[in-house]
Amino acid sequence: MNNRLFPLLIFLLGVAQPLAGALAPAFGIGTPIGDATAGSAAPEQPLPAFFSIWGVIFAAYTALGVAGLWRPDQWPAPLGLPLVLAGAGNIIWMLSAQLIGSQPLDFVLLAPILVCAWWAAREAEALRGTRSLSVYLGDAASGLLAGWISVAAAISIPLTVRSLTWLEPTDFPWPMFWSTILTAALLAWIFASRISGSLWYFVAAGWGLLGIAFHNWLETGMHLIGHFTAGCLILLLTLRLTRGAKAGKRAA
């Protein structure tokens, strides 16, 4: 196989993903992705500004593709397929969210993205210590995507429950909040103990939790939930930085 094929696909996906997400707001086709939770009083949702991390993930994809096209001999081949599948799945999810707008379907579509992002992160972990720009960028792209998709899956649980029931965004705020936080914490533990020691995962996941805290401090008025979220974030990062990651130790 051409050793520039996957770098080219990664580059194209880095460009195509933001275009897919802009289908509704830029061209008026479908419903903008953020409209489903814009102004929502749901306590588990991040402040809209925190979704800007997608731009960083897309930039990492694009930079990884450029690096591979520039120096294909240093391209981390094991990352190619899972990152391509994750990027393609992300485009499908974005199109579904805008054109179909079914929360249960969107929740299901997150699963293959999460699996492929974690797969890519595991492959990047196996390459840790390799002195290559492409490897560094691959670690960043896979770790950021894995962390953010994990948060996206966690915050989608209450959204999916509400879409299938009569519940409103402010009904049972604490159970809905804890379903998100405990899921995010469980995924972070599994990732660090079984998948990868990448700190990029915790950068993205921590950013998502910080967004939830600010959403409750600034928009919902549920300040205590915001305080609990901040406390969980501090605990999560403290444990990661002080106790490390078992996956990283095993790979070493």
Rosetta blueprint (number, residue, H / E / L):
1 M L
2 N L
3 N L
4 R L
5 L H
6 F H
7 P H
8 L H
9 L H
10 I H
11 F H
12 L H
13 L H
14 G H
15 V H
16 A H
17 Q H
18 P H
19 L H
20 A H
21 G H
22 A L
23 L H
24 A H
25 P H
26 A H
27 F H
28 G L
29 I L
30 G L
31 T L
32 P L
33 I H
34 G H
35 D H
36 A H
37 T L
38 A L
39 G L
40 S L
41 A L
42 A L
43 P L
44 E L
45 Q L
46 P L
47 L L
48 P H
49 A H
50 F H
51 F H
52 S H
53 I H
54 W H
55 G H
56 V H
57 I H
58 F H
59 A H
60 A H
61 Y H
62 T H
63 A H
64 L H
65 G H
66 V H
67 A H
68 G H
69 L H
70 W H
71 R L
72 P H
73 D H
74 Q H
75 W L
76 P L
77 A H
78 P H
79 L H
80 G H
81 L H
82 P H
83 L H
84 V H
85 L H
86 A H
87 G H
88 A H
89 G H
90 N H
91 I H
92 I H
93 W H
94 M H
95 L H
96 S H
97 A H
98 Q H
99 L H
100 I L
101 G L
102 S L
103 Q H
104 P H
105 L H
106 D H
107 F H
108 V H
109 L H
110 L H
111 A H
112 P H
113 I H
114 L H
115 V H
116 C H
117 A H
118 W H
119 W H
120 A H
121 A H
122 R H
123 E H
124 A H
125 E H
126 A H
127 L L
128 R L
129 G L
130 T L
131 R L
132 S L
133 L H
134 S H
135 V H
136 Y H
137 L H
138 G H
139 D H
140 A H
141 A H
142 S H
143 G H
144 L H
145 L H
146 A H
147 G H
148 W H
149 I H
150 S H
151 V H
152 A H
153 A H
154 A H
155 I H
156 S H
157 I H
158 P H
159 L H
160 T H
161 V H
162 R H
163 S H
164 L L
165 T L
166 W L
167 L L
168 E L
169 P L
170 T L
171 D L
172 F L
173 P H
174 W H
175 P H
176 M H
177 F H
178 W H
179 S H
180 T H
181 I H
182 L H
183 T H
184 A H
185 A H
186 L H
187 L H
188 A H
189 W H
190 I H
191 F H
192 A H
193 S H
194 R H
195 I H
196 S L
197 G L
198 S L
199 L H
200 W H
201 Y H
202 F H
203 V H
204 A H
205 A H
206 G H
207 W H
208 G H
209 L H
210 L H
211 G H
212 I H
213 A H
214 F H
215 H H
216 N H
217 W H
218 L H
219 E H
220 T H
221 G L
222 M L
223 H H
224 L H
225 I H
226 G H
227 H H
228 F H
229 T H
230 A H
231 G H
232 C H
233 L H
234 I H
235 L H
236 L H
237 L H
238 T H
239 L H
240 R H
241 L H
242 T H
243 R H
244 G L
245 A L
246 K H
247 A H
248 G H
249 K H
250 R H
251 A H
252 A L
